[in-house]
Amino acid sequence: MRNRSFALCLAVLITILGTGSDGLASDGQPPLSARFAQDQAVEIPDFQRHVLPLLSQMGCNGRSCHGSFQGQGGFRLSLFGYDFAADHDALLADDEGRVDVEAPELSLILEKPTLTQPHKGGQVLEYETWQYHVLKRWIEAGAPPAAQDASFERLEIIPREIVFQADGQVTPLQAIAHWSDGSIEDVTCLTRFQTNDESIATVDPTGRVTSVGLGDTDIVAFYDNGVVSTQVIRPVSDRVGEAYPEIASPTEIDRLIVAKLEKLGIIPSEICSDEEFLRRVSLDLTGSLPTPDEVLAFVAESDPEKRSRKVEELLERPTYAAWWTNFLCDITGASPRNLNGTALPNEMARQWYDWIYQRVADNTPYDELMAGIILGTSRAEDQSYLGYMKEMAGYFRSDDPETFADRETMPHFWARRNLRQPEEKALAFSYAFLGVRLECAQCHKHPFDQWTQDDFNQFTAFFQPISYGINPFVRTQVRELDQEIGVADQPAGQRRRVYGKRLRNGEIAPLEEVYINQNRMRAAAGGSSSRSRGGRVFTPRVLGGEAIPLANVSDPREPLMEWLRSEDNPYFAQAFVNRVWANAFGSGIINPPDDMNLANPPSNPALLDYLTQGFISSGYDMKWLHREITCSLAYQRSWQPNETNRLDERNFSRASVRRLPAEALLDAVRQVTAASNQLESFARTADERSFGPSQSIGTARGNANYAERVFGRSLRETNCDCSKSVEPNLLQSIYLQNDQDVHAALDRRGGWVQSVARRSDNPPPPDELIAEAFLRALGRLPNASEQEASRHYFDTSESSDQGLRGLLWSLVNTKEFLTNH
């Protein structure tokens, strides 16, 4: 391990030395700041390569200046300078332009930033500096637009990793732009830099990184469409190099995590107890607490492989399939609220759940499962509309319905009421299947990624032909059927109620469907696919990839699915891997896990790459991924910190203490209060669980809905993992202490407390009840002080059932019960 660290340092040193001691790029050309240090340069700056990046670094096209939606002072530039043509036109406009080619030195682009004329943005430019010379020389040359001879390819930052040892140490970054014609240029002076954590390292406008504190963060560089990060590390202790202890690393996950921890001088926490592991892995894989018998049997086992065997057992439980079906339903938006406007939204949401559940239970490869959603079709290619209505009536009928989960695809994703517009479809698709947020790119260049508004529009072009509703080709049939069943003149809401009643009776009714709008599809196939605001046309193009011709494609979702599965797709598999990791560790390797942008790099790139490639190589085997994570020592570490890792929040040196998700927590209250003869069934099956097949997201009434909201259950209406919250708040404490639902669970007929009350003439011994209460709620036996306090409470209670009731109430209000640790 130490040899690898030495080799890495040597490689970085060679890379730095290879640029030349004078800071030149490898083609020998000095940076722009040197070439224009004097007002004698013959070179003409390029608008794209030099002028716009300089304006960006000066802040002229930032969000608080001319890059804002309304601009400033009657003048507007594209945010961060992504629209070269529009910005060039704006600068040279007759009325509000800022460039005067007839009198270059009188150009407002020079006079305002130097405060020769009033400028609300203050002074951002000085006379006779290289920046001034660049702008003036460009104007003197006639202010030419961006050259078209080469396109920007990538940005390189040297070094890619910085290791500091003390406060105040400084390392300069070098930014090199690579162009399609093979040319490269040192663009450090034109690059914007930002730090992701100012408490660890700062960076100045010239790219000089200064050590401020202990830990690790990233410095992000922005130039043109390039966004690249450099990792900064400052050891938190002196336990580095020869002083770092040998840490057992039996899996590749452990080796990659420990390699990072060694650089930081962080020693991981010890391995957790069997009780902690069982409770943790049961909640993470099945959303369920282990039963008392399960805890005692697991602790008593001496087999060194018992933890991996327990993982295998949990992966086969119905609650595993239900818990991860719930997870995928959250991401894809399976909710009756999203299906409002359809005839039977509750039934459709149940079909959505059942379809995913069957595939998770069968361990269907993740890519196939997602393909069934993405390529979801309402009717087969050769199926008539009448045949489609009959098929769906079979699924919806109340008596002995057909099994919807047996369908090859599941089209309800495209029926969501918040996916009516192509832009809405593009945003939901990128969030659910790529972990990418594109909202910013709807209006301007994404502030932290490479996506421009054109990128968004080109991606959105795929979704223009995808429609959900009454297919125009069957409207005559629908009108005739409406006449036949007597609802032709009824308002839409009344028609849907009649349709729903008929469908529950197994009778046909007009149904909406997913279909491809052929007019829009022909336009796409012709190369002028879809029109955005302002009449511009956009050819479909995948994010970060090539344009895709649709001339020989019947469904634009097919090339999208091919792209998701392609080897060079950086998002599809990685997004799921990162989300599963976040479920197990409380934070993603990229965090937040649904914000995968270039300025939000992974805390451990090698770890994320290993898991992603392994997931793909396994055939997108979801159980392989769960097994790989939960069987690592990294997952099995204690939450208790040591002096080196107590502040670590991103390198997985210890377990994180996480509040239970709403579904698991509310079920846990029901489980710990259940009668003994119901306990095993409730813990191992999903039929009565809040994340089971009868879940009704957003439709529950009264306290059930209130509790879900209080504990942050996702309503599945927004494109953000943040719609599901595990943050604690005061209302949660009030609910658990005082809400009638909690007290009803404790006192319910057939519950554990009532069963003890019925044995008032021969109650179980208090010590037996105390031990089981702790095992139910906390997954462990009480320690000596807890046993003594609990026994004292029982001795002073009116009866055993009242003592048990008070103890259970106390346990469900402890932090240990509320959290996964």
N, C-alpha and C positions, 0 to 999 in steps of 0.2 A: 504494500500500500504506500509506504514511504517512497519506494523507488518510483511509483507512478506519479506521486506528487512532484518529485524532483524532475522527472521527465517532462511533466506539464510546464513547470517553471522554465525549463530549458527551451521548450518549444516556443513559449511566449517571448523569451528573450531573443531567440533567433528571428522570430517574426518582426519584433521591433527593430532589431539591428538591420534587417533586410530592407527597411524603408529608407535607410540612409541617415547618417548622423545629422544632416541638415534639414530633416523633416520632409524630404521630397517624396512624392509617390514614386512607384517603381519605374515610371516612364521618364523620370528625371525632370518633370515640369514643376516649377515652384508653385505654391498655392497662389490664389488670386490676390491675397493680401500683400504678397511680395511683388507680384507682377504689376500691381497698380499702386505701389507705395509712393511713387512719384507721378506727377502729372505729365508723363511723357510716353505713356504706353501707346503703341500702335494697334495692339490687339483690340478687336471689337467684342465686348462682352455679349454673350448669348442670353436672350431673354429668359429662356427656360433654365439654363444651366447656372446662370449667375444673377440676373436682375431680380427675378421673383424670389429665389431663395434668400437674397439679401434683404428684400422687403419683408420677408417672413421673419428673419432673424431680428430685424429692427422693430417688429411688432406691428407693421403697417396693415397687414391683412389678418390680424388677430381678431378674436371675438369682441374685444372691447374697443376696437378701432374700426377701420374701414372694412373689415371682414364680417362685421355684424350684418344682420338681415337688412337693416335700414341704412347701413353705412354710417358715415360721419361727415358732417359738413357738406352734404349733398354729393358725396363721392363714395363709391362702393367698389370693393375688390372681392373676388371669390375668397372664401375662408381658407387660409393657409396656402393660397395661391395654386389651386389645382386646375383652374380653367384658364389656360394660357391665352386662348383667343379672346375670351371675354375680358380678361384683365388688360390685354394689349389694347383692345378697343376702348376700354374705359379710360386708360391713361392718355390716349391720344384723341379723345372725344373733343369736339369743337367747343362745347360750352363748359362742361365740368371737368375736362381732362386736366392732367397734371404735368403734361409734357409739351414743351414748345421747341420744336426742332429748328425753328428760325432763330431763336435766341436761347440756346441751351441753358445758360447760367440763370436765366429768368424763369425757368421751369418751376412750377409749384412743388414738384417732387423733390427739388433741392432747396427751395426757399422756405417752405413751411417746416420741414424737419429741422432746419438750422435756425429757426425762429427769425429769419429775415422778414417773414410775414407771420402774423398771428397763427398759432397752431395749438388747438386744445390738447393735443397729445403731448405737448412739451417738446423739449429738444431731444431728438433721437439721432441726430447726425451733426458732425462737425466739419467745417471747411478743411480742405486740403488733407483729408484722411483718405485711406485707400477706398473706403466705401463711397466717399464723395466722388473720387476719381472714376470709379466704376460706373456710377449712374450718369455722370457728366459725359464720359466717353461714349456710352451707349446712345445718349441723346444726340451728341455731335455726329454720330455715324448715321443718323436718321431714324433712331429708335426702331430698328428692325424687329420683326416678330421672331418667335422661336424657330430655330433652324429645324428642318425636317429630315436631315441626313442621317440621324441616329436617334434611337429612343433610349430612355433610361432603363437599365436592367436591374441593378441592385446596389445597395450601400454596404460597404464593409467598414467595420470599426476595429481598430487596433489599440490596445489589446482587448481580447474578448473576456478576460478575467483580470481583476486587480485584487491583490492581497496586501492589505495594509497591516502595520504592526503598532502604530502609535498615532495619537492625535496630531493633526497638522500636516501629515505626510501628503504629498501631492503627486499625482500621476496624470500627465496629459494624454488625452485621447486623440487619435488621428482618424478622420473620416475620409474614405476614398470612394468615389462614385465610379461605377462601371457602366459603360454604354454599349449599345448593340454593335457598334462598328469596331469594338475592341479597345477603344480609347479609355483611359482612366484619368482621374484628376483628384488631387487632394482638395477636398471641399470642407475641411475642418472649419475654416473661417466662415462658411456659409451654412453650417449645420446648426440646428437648434438642439439643445440638450436639456434634459430634465432628470431629476432624481426622483425615484419612487419612495424614498424615505430620507428626509432631511436630517433626521436624528442620527443617521449612520454615515452618510456621505453627501456632500454638496458638489455642485458642478457649476462653473461660471460659463458665460457665453462663449468663451474660447475653447471649452472642452477640458479645462483643468479640473480634475476630480480631487477633492480634499477630504481626508478622513476626519470624521467628527465623533463617531461613537462606535460601540461594539455591535457586532452582528453582521447581517448581510442584506443587500438590497440590489437594485438594478439602476443603472444609468441608461436612459433611452435617448437615442439620437434620431432626429428627423431631417431628412433632406429629400426634396422632390417627393416621390412616392415611396421612398425607402424609410422604414422604421426598424431600427436594430438596437439591441440592448447589450450592455456589458455588465457582467456580474461583479459586484464589489463585496469583498469579504474582509472582515476584521475579527480575528479570533477573540472570543469572549473570555478565554482563560489562557494560562500558560501551558495547558495540556495539549501541545501540538508537537509534531515531529517525533523525536525519540521519547518525549514525555507522554505521548498518547498511548493508552493501554490497548491491549489486544481485546477486541470486541468480537464475540461470536457472530458470524454472518453466514448462516447456512444456506440462505437463498439469495438470488440475484437482487431482489428488492433490498434485503439487508445490506448487501455489499455496496450497492449504489447509495443508500442513505448514509451508511457509516463513512464512506469516502468523502461525502460532503461534511459530515460532522467532524471528521478529523481536521479538515481545514479550519473549521470554526473553533476547535478546542472544546467541543460539546460532547460530553459523555452521556450516552442514553440512559434512561431510567432502567431499573431492574425489571425483570419479567413479572407480570402480574400473577396473582394467586389463581388457583383453579376456579374459585367462586367468581372472581371478577371476570375471568375469561369467559366462563359459561354465560353469565348474564349479558356481557357485552356482545358476544357473537350471536346469541339468541335474538337479542333486540335488533342487531344490524342485519341479520339474514332473514329473520322471520317476523320482526316487529312484536315479539312476544317474550314475556318473562319465562324463565325456566320454572318448572314445578318443584315443590320441595323434594319429592322422591328423586327427581332428575338430578338435583343439586347433590344430594347425599350420595347417590350412586356414582356420580362423576368424580366427586372428591375421593371416594373410597377406592377408585380404580388406580392400579399401579402401572398400567401399560404406558410407556413413554410416548406412544403414538395416539394416546386417547384424544388429544385435542384435534388432530387432523381427522380422526374417525368421527368425532362429534360434528365437525364441519360437514363431512359427507352425509351424516344422518340429517342434519338440518336442511341441507340442499334438496332432500327428497320429501320434505314435509309439504303438505298443502299450504301451510302458512308462508313458506318461502315463495311459492308461486303467487300467492295472493299479495304478499307485501311488495314484491317487485312488479306485479301487475299494477298495483296502486301507484308505484313510482313512475312507471311508463305512462299511466293515465294522467298523472300530474303534468308531465312534460308535453304530452300530445293534446291535452285539453279535453279529456273525456268527461263531460259534465252535462246534465240536463239543461243547465242554464245556457250553455253554448249551443244547445240544440233547440232552444225556444223558436217557435215558428214552424217546426215540423209537427206532424200529426201526433206522434207519441215520443216526446223527448226522453222520458224516463226509461221507456223500453229500449230506445236506441242507445242510451248511455249504458244500460245493462248489457246489450249486445256487444258494444265496444269493449267493455270489461271482459266479458266471457271469451271473446275472440282472442284477446291478448293473453288471458289466463291460460287457455289451452296450450298456447305456444310456449309460454314460460314454463309450464308444467312439463311439456315435452322437450324442454331445452332446445327449442328451435333456434338455429343460429340467428344472432342479432340482426345481421344484414337482411336475412330472409324475412324476419318479423317486420322490420321497418319497410321492406319492399312491399309487403302486403298492405301496409297503411298508405305509403306514398303512391303506389300504383292502384289503389283501391278503385274498383269499378262496381257500379250498381248492377249492371246486367252483362251477361256474357255477350260476346261479339255477335253470335247468331240468335240471341234471345229476343223475342218480340216484347213489346211493352206490356201486352196482356200476360205473357208468361212471367215477366218480371213482377207484375202486381200479384199474381197468384203465388209466386215464390215467397214474396215478402209477407203476404197474408199468412202463409204457413209459419213464418217465424214469429209473427205478432199475436197469433191466436192464443187465447187464454188457456184453452184445453189442449194438452198434449202438443205443444208447439214443436216445430222442427228445430234442429240445433244450428243456430246461426254461426257458432264457432267453427263449424265444418266448412264454411265458405272459404274459398281460396284467398280472397282479399277482403278488406274491411274498409268501406268507402266513407265512413262517418266523419273522418277527419275533415273532409272537404265540405261537410254539411254545416260546419260551425258558423253561427251567425256573425261572428267577428272575423270571418274569412270571405267576405263578399267581394272585396276589391282586390285586384292583382297585387297591389302593394301590401295589403294585409296578409295575403297568402305568402308572399316572399318573406315578410318579417317572421311569420309563424314557422315557416319551413326552416329558415336559417337558425332560429332559436332552438327548435325541437331537435333537429337532426344534425346541426353543425355546432351548436353551442356558441353561436356568433350573434351579436346584437348589431343590426344594421340600421336602427332607427335614425341615427345621426346622418347617415349617407342619403337619406331621403331628400335632404335639403342642401347639403354641402359635403365637403370632404370630411370623412370621419376624423375627429381630432387625434385619435390614438391608433389608427390603422391605415392601411393603404387604400381603403375604399373611397371612391369619389361618387358624386351623384350619378355620373354616367355608368359607373359600375353597378350601382343599385338599379338603375333603369334597365340596363342590359340583363341583369339577373331577373328582374321582375318580368321581362318579356316572356320568359318561360311560362309564366302563370296567367298570361292574358287569355289563352284559349281555354283554360280549365274553368268549367262552370258547374254550378249546382242549382238545380231548379227544374222546372218543367221544360223538357227538351222541345224546341220549336216544332220538331217533326211529329210530335204526338199531341199537340194542342187540340186538334180536332177530336181525337179519341177522348181527351180529358173533358172537353165540353159536352160531348155526347154522354159520357158517364155521369157527369154532374147533372145533366137533364134527367137521366134515368133514375138517379137516387134522390132527386128533388132538391138540390142545393145550388142550382145554377145561379139563382138570384140572391143567395145568402152572402153576407160579408165573410171575409177570409177566416176570421176566428171561428165562426159558426161552422163553416165548411170543414175546418180541421177537426172540430169536435165530432162531427158526423163521421169523418174519415176514421178517426181513432176508434169509435165504437164499432164500425164495420170491421176494421182490422182485428180487433180483439175477438170478434165473432168468427174470424177466419174468412171474411168476405173481402173481395177486392175493393180498392179505393184508389183514386189518383195519387200518385206518389212522385215526389221530386227525385232526381237522380244526378249522379255525376256524369257529365258528358263533355266532350271536346267541341268547342264552338268552331265549326269548320271555316267560317269566314275569317276569323282571327288566325286560325291555323294556316290557311292558305296565304295570308299576308305574311306570317312568320316564315313559311317555306319559301316565299319570294324574296326574302332578305330585308323586308321592311316591316318586321313583325308587328310591333306595337307602337302606338303613338302615346307620348307622354304629354304633359301640359306644355302648351306652346307649339304643338304640332310636330315636334322632332320625332324621328323614328329611330328605333334601337333594335339591333340584331341580338338575339339571345346569346349570352356569354356567361359561363360559369365563373364563380368568384375566383379571381387569381388565375384563370385559365384562358383557354382559347374560345373563340366564337364557335358555336355548334350549328351546322346547317340542319334545317329541319325538313328539307325537301322530301326526303324518303322516310319521314317519321310520322306515324299516325297519332302519337301521344307525346307531348313535350316532356312528360314526366319520365319517359323511358331513358333518354340520354342523361337526365338528371340523376337517375338511380345508377346508371353506369358510371357516372362521374363519382358518386359517393363511394362506390366500390373500387375505384381505380387506385393503383398503387401510389400515385402522386397526390391523392386527396389528403390534405393535412388536418382535416377537421372531423370527419364522420366517426371513425373509430376512436379518435383521441377524445372527442367530446364525451362519449359514453364512459370510457375508461376514467376520465377525470371526474365525472359525476359519481361513479361508483366509489372511487377513492375518497371523495368528499363525504360520502355517506359513512365510510368506515373511520375516517380520521377527523371529521368535523370541518375540514377545509380541503380544497382541492390542491393539487400540485400547481395548477393554474387557479387562482382564486380572485374573485368569485368564479365558480366553475362554469357559469353560463356566459362569461365575458372573455372569450378567447380572442384577444386582440394582440397585436405585435408589441404594444407598449405595456402589456400585462404578461410578461414572460413567465414560464414555469420556474418554480423555486429550485427544481432539480430536473433539468432538461433530460439528462440521461435516463432517469427513472421513468419519466413519462414516455420517452421513446421506447424503452424496453417493454413496458406494459402494453403500449399501443401495438408494437410489432408482434408481441407475443399473442395478443388478442386476435389480431388478423391471422397469424399463422395457425392458431387453434381452430380456425374456421368460424370466428366470431362466437366462440363458445362462452356464454355468460357465466356458466358454472366454473369454467377454467379461471376466469378473472376473479370471481369471488374466492375460489380456493387459493389462488396465488397470493391474494392480499391477506386473507385471514390466517393463513398458515405461516406467514412471515413472523419473525420475532418483533419486527417493527410494530405490527398490529397488536402483538401480545404484551407490549410493555405496560408498566404501571403508569397511572396518572400522577403519581407522586413525584415531584421534581427533585433534582439535586442542585447543588450550587452552580453548575454550569448550564443547566437547561431550563431553569425556572422562568426565563423570559422568552424561550423559544416558542414561536407561534407558527413557523413555516417550514421546519426541517424534520418534523416527525420523530423527534427524539424521545417523546413520551406520549401517552394517550391523552387526548383532550377530554375534558369534562363537558358533556353536551346535554342540554335539556332534551328530554324525550320529545319526538314529534307528536303532534296533537293526537293522531290516530293511536299510536302506541301508548301514550299516557292515559287517555280516556279508557282504552281497553284494559290497561293495567289496573285501574281502580276497580273495574268490574271483575277482573280475574282474582285479585287478592281477596275480594269479598264473596267469591262464589262458594257454593257448597262443595264439600270434598268430593262428592260423586260427580260433580260437573267440571271440576278443575282441569282434569286431564284433557277432556274433550274441547273445552274452551281454548286451552293453550295450544293445541295441536291442529285444530281445524279452523277454517275461515268462515264458516257459514254465518256465525253471529258476530263477526268482527266488524269494526268500523271501516276496515280496509278490505272487507270481503265483498262477495258478489252483490249484496243488498245495499251497498253504500249508495247514498243519495246526495252527492255533492251539491250544495246550494239549494236543496229542496226541503231539507229537514226543517221542522217547525219548532218553535219554543226553545227550551233549554238546550236541546241537542245541538241545534244550530248555533246557539249562543256560545256553548262550550267550545265548539270547533273554531269559532271566530276568535275567542279569547286566547286559545292556545295556538293560533296561527296556521290552521289547516288551509291549504291552497284552494281557492275557488276556481282555479284553472282558467282564468279569464285573461291573464296578461302573459306576455312573452318575457317572463323573468322568473328565475328560480326563487327570487325574493318574495314571490307571492306566497311562499310557504315559509313561515317564520318559526324559529326555535328560540327566540329571545324571551327571557323572563320579564314579567311585569307584575304590577301590584294586583291587577284584576285576577290573575291566575292564583295568587295566594288567597285572595278573598273567596274565589270559587271553591278551592279545595277545602278551605276551612269552614265555609258557611253555606254553600249552595245546597239547595234541596236535593239535587240529583246525587250528590256525594252521600248525603245522609240517607237518601232512599236506597242507595246501593248497600250501605252498611246494614240497613234494617229490613231489606227486602225479604219477602216470604220465600223460603227455600234457600236463603243465603247461609253463609257459614255462621254468622252470629245467631240467627234464628235457630239453626240446627243445634247449637250449644244450649240455647235457652230451653229447647224442648227436652233436653237431658238434665234439667235442673235438679232432678232427684239423684242423678249420678253423673255429674259433669266431668269432662276430662281434667286431669291434673293441670294446674296453672303452668307448670314448667313445660308441659307438652304443648299447650296452646301458645305460649311465648315463643318456643322454638319454631313452631310451624308458622307463626305470624312473621317472624323475621325471615324465614326461608321463602315465604310467599312474596313478601314485599321487597326485600333487599337481596335475596339470593344467597344468604349466609346465615349462620347461627349467631346469636347475640354474644358479645364479649361479656366479661365478668361484671363490669359496671352496668351495662345495659340489662343484663339478666337480673341484677339486684334491684335496679330501679323499676323494672317491669314487674317483678314479683311483689315489690312493695305496693305498687299501684293495684295489682290484683287483690292483695290482702285487704286493702282499704276500700274496695269496690263492693257494691251491694250484692253482686252475683258474678259468676264466671263470665256470663255473656256480656254483662256491662263492662267488666274488666277487659274482655277481648275487644269489645266495640271501641273503647277508649284507646287501647293500644293500636288497633288498626288505623284509627283516625290519626293518631300521632305519627305513625310510620308513613302514611301516604302524604304527610305534610313535611317530610324531611327532604333535604337536598339530595340525599343518597337515593331516595325513591324517584325523585323527579328527573334525575340525570342518568345518562349512560356514561359510564366511566370505566 
